[in-house]
């Protein structure tokens, strides 16, 4: 009989969610919108601190889509986006009929490379195409090079859509991720740092931007006693039930961040004396990562031939989930024909990197099982 599954990142309920959900049922606020939606948005605005405005939506993907619309991205425009990310960062570009232009990572944060970014901007301009937006992602909860990317964006007057889907609770120089872009995006998918089952949010700098985003998110219904529509709209609003889950989760957000960071420290301790294995960590104290997922890279030339796949399969045999790093978007069949700028940083990370179980609800027994596999694979004394 197989031991209990250890998941990569499973939902972690606090118990407080039930209060808000029951309140919604008691008041019959079951449909989209309602007091929990308003409350959840206020909770997030208070947490992010930077006088931002938050609109709760059905997913992080919908937030990216609406963000692109607010930034004026439309058919035949180009959007610069890092290649090392989940495809949800890219798909909304295609929804708008625009073209993704993929950018390599840099080695410090694994995120958008400012050098390759500027090279891409200049080359696209030389071809008569200036990008309409930049999508920068905080991969696995580690902030991208905020100042360097912003400097390039401002130099060429291109707005930043900040994909902070994996980085709620992370910060740079004390400022919360989600507040650095011209528009920000959050995700509350089931595997994220906190969850609303499914859901996301758009973070704007002005109340007018939020109002416009929510207009689009509610089918672009005009102000009229009947249903009237002058623009294309979407069914992207978060439900009052899901928002209730989110309000309960906000009560334990900081605790969940601390537990995820403790899992990162657990892996640092395991691999500190194993040559050829590096735990993905922030480059310096300016960066504060929630370490939504703890990740490693393995150099098989230094581990006697042990590879990413060696470890992944050993964990799988013990019913422990792990996962290769994101496959670069420019290598995905659906995106293979689009432009790419950079070298092979993202490709090398994919070939050699592995995400490890990182949940805030992992137990001491779970950690013992994980450590036992590492000891066996790398032939270290326990």
BATIVO-877099 format. One line per 3 residues: number of its first residue (from 1); their letters; for each residue x, y, z of C-alpha. Coordinates in nm, 2 decimals, m for minus. Last residue first. Example, Ala and Ser with C-alpha at 12.3 -4.5 7.8 and 13.67 -1.06 7.14 Angstrom:
// BATIVO-877099
2 = sa = 1.37 m0.11 0.71 | 1.23 m0.45 0.78
END
This chain:
// BATIVO-877099
382 = xxx = 2.12 1.08 0.78 | 2.44 0.99 0.60 | 2.44 1.10 0.23
379 = xxx = 2.40 0.87 m0.07 | 2.26 1.15 m0.29 | 1.95 0.95 m0.38
376 = xxx = 1.91 0.77 m0.04 | 1.96 1.09 0.17 | 1.73 1.29 m0.06
373 = xxx = 1.46 1.02 m0.03 | 1.49 1.01 0.35 | 1.46 1.39 0.36
370 = xxx = 1.12 1.38 0.18 | 0.99 1.12 0.42 | 1.11 1.30 0.72
367 = xxx = 0.96 1.63 0.59 | 0.62 1.46 0.56 | 0.65 1.33 0.91
364 = xxx = 0.73 1.68 1.04 | 0.41 1.79 0.86 | 0.34 1.98 0.54
361 = xxx = 0.06 2.24 0.57 | 0.24 2.54 0.44 | 0.31 2.35 0.12
358 = xxx = 0.65 2.34 m0.04 | 0.70 2.00 m0.20 | 0.99 2.04 m0.44
355 = xxx = 1.02 2.22 m0.78 | 1.30 2.08 m1.00 | 1.55 2.24 m1.22
352 = xxx = 1.81 2.10 m1.46 | 1.65 2.10 m1.81 | 1.41 2.38 m1.73
349 = xxx = 1.67 2.60 m1.58 | 1.90 2.54 m1.88 | 1.62 2.64 m2.12
346 = xxx = 1.55 2.96 m1.92 | 1.92 3.06 m1.93 | 1.97 2.97 m2.29
343 = xxx = 2.04 3.30 m2.46 | 1.81 3.59 m2.51 | 1.53 3.71 m2.74
340 = xxx = 1.24 3.51 m2.88 | 0.99 3.59 m3.16 | 0.68 3.37 m3.20
337 = xxx = 0.66 3.05 m3.40 | 0.70 2.81 m3.11 | 0.40 2.95 m2.91
334 = xxx = 0.16 2.65 m2.93 | 0.44 2.40 m2.95 | 0.60 2.52 m2.62
331 = xxx = 0.97 2.60 m2.66 | 0.91 2.98 m2.66 | 0.71 2.94 m2.35
328 = xxx = 1.00 2.80 m2.15 | 0.91 2.48 m1.97 | 0.83 2.58 m1.61
325 = xxx = 1.05 2.41 m1.36 | 1.02 2.03 m1.34 | 0.77 1.90 m1.08
322 = xxx = 0.77 1.72 m0.75 | 0.50 1.50 m0.59 | 0.59 1.25 m0.33
319 = xxx = 0.43 0.90 m0.37 | 0.76 0.73 m0.27 | 0.83 0.62 m0.63
316 = xxx = 0.75 0.98 m0.73 | 1.03 1.11 m0.51 | 1.28 0.87 m0.68
313 = xxx = 1.14 0.97 m1.02 | 1.19 1.34 m0.95 | 1.54 1.28 m0.81
310 = xxx = 1.68 1.09 m1.11 | 1.49 1.33 m1.34 | 1.67 1.64 m1.21
307 = xxx = 1.99 1.45 m1.26 | 2.23 1.23 m1.06 | 2.54 1.17 m1.29
304 = xxx = 2.80 1.17 m1.02 | 2.66 1.48 m0.86 | 2.91 1.75 m1.00
301 = xxx = 2.86 1.69 m1.37 | 2.49 1.63 m1.30 | 2.44 2.00 m1.21
298 = xxx = 2.11 2.00 m1.02 | 1.89 2.31 m0.98 | 1.66 2.35 m0.69
295 = xxx = 1.31 2.49 m0.62 | 1.10 2.58 m0.32 | 0.75 2.69 m0.43
292 = xxx = 0.57 2.98 m0.28 | 0.90 3.10 m0.16 | 0.74 3.40 0.01
289 = xxx = 1.04 3.60 m0.11 | 1.19 3.91 0.05 | 1.45 4.08 m0.17
286 = xxx = 1.66 4.38 m0.05 | 1.85 4.12 0.16 | 2.04 3.98 m0.14
283 = xxx = 2.02 3.74 m0.43 | 1.70 3.56 m0.32 | 1.72 3.18 m0.31
280 = xxx = 1.68 2.89 m0.55 | 1.85 2.59 m0.37 | 2.16 2.48 m0.55
277 = xxx = 2.27 2.11 m0.60 | 2.61 2.04 m0.75 | 2.79 1.96 m0.43
274 = xxx = 2.58 1.84 m0.15 | 2.69 2.00 0.18 | 2.41 2.26 0.21
271 = xxx = 2.15 2.04 0.04 | 1.94 1.93 0.34 | 1.98 2.26 0.53
268 = xxx = 1.88 2.47 0.23 | 1.59 2.24 0.18 | 1.45 2.29 0.53
265 = xxx = 1.52 2.67 0.49 | 1.28 2.67 0.19 | 1.02 2.48 0.39
262 = xxx = 1.06 2.75 0.66 | 0.99 3.01 0.40 | 0.66 2.83 0.31
259 = xxx = 0.57 2.83 0.68 | 0.64 3.20 0.73 | 0.44 3.28 0.42
256 = xxx = 0.15 3.08 0.56 | 0.16 3.26 0.89 | 0.16 3.60 0.70
253 = xxx = m0.15 3.49 0.50 | m0.34 3.35 0.80 | m0.62 3.60 0.84
250 = xxx = m0.62 3.66 0.46 | m0.73 3.30 0.42 | m1.06 3.37 0.60
247 = xxx = m1.13 3.67 0.37 | m1.04 3.46 0.07 | m1.28 3.18 0.16
244 = xxx = m1.55 3.45 0.18 | m1.44 3.58 m0.16 | m1.51 3.24 m0.30
241 = xxx = m1.87 3.25 m0.16 | m1.93 3.61 m0.28 | m1.83 3.51 m0.63
238 = xxx = m1.54 3.67 m0.82 | m1.61 3.87 m1.13 | m1.48 3.77 m1.48
235 = xxx = m1.79 3.73 m1.70 | m1.66 3.93 m1.98 | m1.75 4.25 m2.18
232 = xxx = m1.74 4.38 m2.53 | m1.84 4.74 m2.54 | m2.17 4.94 m2.59
229 = xxx = m2.39 4.70 m2.39 | m2.74 4.76 m2.27 | m2.94 4.54 m2.03
226 = xxx = m3.24 4.74 m1.92 | m3.26 5.01 m1.65 | m2.95 5.17 m1.80
223 = xxx = m2.59 5.24 m1.69 | m2.40 5.02 m1.95 | m2.32 4.66 m1.88
220 = xxx = m1.97 4.58 m1.98 | m2.02 4.20 m1.92 | m1.94 4.23 m1.54
217 = xxx = m1.56 4.20 m1.58 | m1.54 4.49 m1.83 | m1.71 4.73 m1.59
214 = xxx = m1.48 4.58 m1.31 | m1.18 4.68 m1.51 | m1.32 5.03 m1.58
211 = xxx = m1.39 5.09 m1.21 | m1.04 4.96 m1.11 | m0.88 5.20 m1.36
208 = xxx = m1.10 5.49 m1.23 | m1.00 5.41 m0.87 | m0.64 5.46 m0.96
205 = xxx = m0.31 5.27 m0.94 | m0.46 4.93 m1.02 | m0.43 4.58 m0.88
202 = xxx = m0.63 4.31 m1.06 | m0.74 4.01 m0.86 | m0.76 3.63 m0.88
199 = xxx = m0.98 3.34 m0.82 | m1.03 2.96 m0.79 | m1.06 2.78 m0.46
196 = xxx = m1.02 3.12 m0.29 | m0.66 3.04 m0.21 | m0.37 3.16 m0.01
193 = xxx = 0.00 3.09 m0.10 | m0.12 2.94 m0.43 | m0.22 2.58 m0.51
190 = xxx = m0.59 2.62 m0.52 | m0.58 2.93 m0.74 | m0.58 3.27 m0.56
187 = xxx = m0.39 3.47 m0.82 | m0.27 3.83 m0.81 | m0.21 4.08 m1.10
184 = xxx = m0.07 4.43 m1.10 | m0.11 4.73 m1.33 | 0.15 5.00 m1.39
181 = xxx = 0.37 4.75 m1.21 | 0.53 4.78 m0.87 | 0.23 4.72 m0.65
178 = xxx = 0.18 4.34 m0.69 | 0.48 4.26 m0.48 | 0.48 4.44 m0.15
175 = xxx = 0.73 4.72 m0.08 | 0.98 4.66 0.20 | 1.29 4.69 m0.02
172 = xxx = 1.13 4.43 m0.25 | 0.84 4.22 m0.13 | 0.68 3.88 m0.13
169 = xxx = 0.35 3.82 0.05 | 0.15 3.76 m0.27 | 0.42 3.64 m0.51
166 = xxx = 0.30 3.36 m0.73 | 0.03 3.55 m0.92 | 0.24 3.87 m0.91
163 = xxx = 0.23 3.92 m1.28 | 0.32 4.29 m1.31 | 0.19 4.45 m1.63
160 = xxx = 0.46 4.71 m1.70 | 0.40 5.01 m1.92 | 0.64 5.10 m2.22
157 = xxx = 0.78 5.45 m2.23 | 1.11 5.34 m2.39 | 1.34 5.46 m2.10
154 = xxx = 1.06 5.39 m1.86 | 1.04 5.02 m1.94 | 1.42 4.99 m1.93
151 = xxx = 1.45 5.16 m1.59 | 1.15 4.96 m1.46 | 1.33 4.63 m1.55
148 = xxx = 1.65 4.74 m1.37 | 1.46 4.87 m1.06 | 1.24 4.57 m1.00
145 = xxx = 1.49 4.29 m1.08 | 1.22 4.02 m1.05 | 1.08 3.93 m0.71
142 = xxx = 1.10 3.57 m0.59 | 0.76 3.41 m0.53 | 0.80 3.11 m0.75
139 = xxx = 0.87 3.34 m1.05 | 0.78 3.71 m0.99 | 0.66 3.77 m1.35
136 = xxx = 0.71 4.07 m1.58 | 0.46 4.14 m1.86 | 0.58 4.43 m2.07
133 = xxx = 0.33 4.64 m2.28 | 0.26 4.80 m2.62 | 0.58 4.69 m2.78
130 = xxx = 0.72 4.91 m3.05 | 0.71 4.74 m3.40 | 0.87 4.90 m3.70
127 = xxx = 1.14 4.64 m3.75 | 1.40 4.86 m3.59 | 1.15 4.91 m3.30
124 = xxx = 1.14 4.53 m3.26 | 1.52 4.51 m3.24 | 1.54 4.79 m2.99
121 = xxx = 1.28 4.65 m2.76 | 1.43 4.30 m2.79 | 1.77 4.42 m2.69
118 = xxx = 1.62 4.61 m2.40 | 1.45 4.30 m2.27 | 1.76 4.08 m2.33
115 = xxx = 1.95 4.32 m2.10 | 1.67 4.35 m1.84 | 1.64 3.96 m1.81
112 = xxx = 1.29 3.88 m1.69 | 1.30 3.63 m1.40 | 1.53 3.35 m1.28
109 = xxx = 1.62 3.58 m0.99 | 2.00 3.58 m1.02 | 2.05 3.39 m1.35
106 = xxx = 1.87 3.62 m1.59 | 1.56 3.50 m1.78 | 1.50 3.51 m2.16
103 = xxx = 1.24 3.73 m2.33 | 0.95 3.61 m2.55 | 0.76 3.84 m2.78
100 = xxx = 0.39 3.76 m2.76 | 0.17 3.89 m3.05 | m0.17 4.05 m3.01
97 = xxx = m0.51 3.92 m3.11 | m0.64 4.02 m2.77 | m0.70 3.66 m2.66
94 = xxx = m0.35 3.59 m2.78 | m0.20 3.82 m2.52 | m0.44 3.66 m2.27
91 = xxx = m0.26 3.32 m2.33 | 0.08 3.45 m2.22 | 0.09 3.48 m1.84
88 = xxx = m0.15 3.18 m1.82 | 0.12 2.98 m2.00 | 0.32 2.95 m1.68
85 = xxx = 0.65 3.13 m1.67 | 1.01 3.13 m1.81 | 0.95 3.30 m2.14
82 = xxx = 0.93 3.65 m2.00 | 0.68 3.86 m2.18 | 0.71 4.15 m2.43
79 = xxx = 0.37 4.24 m2.58 | 0.32 4.32 m2.95 | 0.02 4.48 m3.11
76 = xxx = m0.15 4.31 m3.40 | m0.50 4.32 m3.24 | m0.53 4.51 m2.92
73 = xxx = m0.33 4.62 m2.61 | m0.46 4.94 m2.47 | m0.31 4.92 m2.12
70 = xxx = m0.66 4.87 m1.98 | m0.72 4.58 m2.22 | m0.39 4.42 m2.12
67 = xxx = m0.48 4.45 m1.75 | m0.82 4.29 m1.83 | m0.65 3.98 m1.97
64 = xxx = m0.40 3.96 m1.69 | m0.68 3.98 m1.44 | m0.87 3.71 m1.62
61 = xxx = m0.57 3.49 m1.60 | m0.54 3.55 m1.23 | m0.88 3.41 m1.19
58 = xxx = m1.25 3.48 m1.12 | m1.19 3.84 m1.02 | m1.16 4.06 m0.71
55 = xxx = m1.07 4.42 m0.80 | m0.80 4.59 m0.60 | m0.71 4.96 m0.57
52 = xxx = m0.37 5.08 m0.46 | m0.27 5.32 m0.20 | 0.06 5.14 m0.15
49 = xxx = m0.05 4.93 0.15 | m0.06 4.58 m0.01 | m0.23 4.44 0.30
46 = xxx = m0.49 4.72 0.33 | m0.58 4.69 m0.04 | m0.60 4.31 0.00
43 = xxx = m0.84 4.34 0.30 | m1.05 4.60 0.12 | m1.09 4.37 m0.18
40 = xxx = m1.18 4.09 0.05 | m1.44 4.30 0.22 | m1.61 4.41 m0.10
37 = xxx = m1.62 4.06 m0.23 | m1.74 3.93 0.11 | m2.02 4.19 0.12
34 = xxx = m2.17 4.09 m0.22 | m2.07 4.03 m0.58 | m2.12 3.71 m0.78
31 = xxx = m2.42 3.50 m0.66 | m2.45 3.33 m0.32 | m2.54 3.63 m0.10
28 = xxx = m2.84 3.45 0.06 | m2.78 3.63 0.39 | m2.73 3.31 0.59
25 = xxx = m2.54 3.15 0.30 | m2.30 3.44 0.28 | m2.25 3.44 0.66
22 = xxx = m2.19 3.07 0.65 | m1.91 3.13 0.40 | m1.76 3.41 0.61
19 = xxx = m1.75 3.20 0.92 | m1.64 2.89 0.74 | m1.32 3.06 0.61
16 = xxx = m1.19 3.10 0.97 | m1.10 2.73 0.97 | m0.75 2.81 0.85
13 = xxx = m0.75 2.61 0.53 | m0.43 2.50 0.35 | m0.47 2.42 m0.02
10 = xxx = m0.20 2.19 m0.16 | 0.15 2.27 m0.30 | 0.37 1.99 m0.43
7 = xxx = 0.16 1.72 m0.28 | 0.27 1.44 m0.04 | 0.05 1.15 m0.11
4 = xxx = m0.02 0.91 0.17 | 0.20 0.60 0.17 | 0.14 0.34 m0.10
1 = x = 0.00 0.00 0.00
END
